Amino acid sequence: MPDYNLSYFYVFAFFAFAAIFVTILLTLSRFIAPRKPSLEKLKTYESGEEPVGQAWGRYPTHFYVFALLFVVFDVEVVFLFPWAVLFRTLGWYGLVEMVIFIAILVAGLFYAWRKGALRWY
């Protein structure tokens, strides 16, 4: 019978070695790296453009809701692929389950549409 405690020791030793290695490298780079801060280096930089206005601007929430709905429905569509592969082996039970699943998705989509979440202002 294998000794599982020894396996845990190996995993712990690996994580400890990795943590020590990363700490040594970060400390070493802190001492070796050249640091010459200047006004130009400390300026805010984004895509080569000078920032305009305040960084704390109001962000419309409908963009967030739209993106969240896209992610939800995109992830749900991923569940259709395994079902399509096993369609013949699942039989009527699999078909009924998928019809219920799609009905719930359509109901959610209809609700979001009625609430105006899909309107791009």
Secondary structure, 3 states (H helix, E strand, C coil): CCCHHHHHHHHHHHHHHHHHHHHHHHHHHHHHCCCCCCCCCCCCCECCECCCCCCCCCCCHHHHHHHHHHHHHHHHHHCHHHHHHCHHHHHHHHHHHHHHHHHHHHHHHHHHHHCCCCCCC
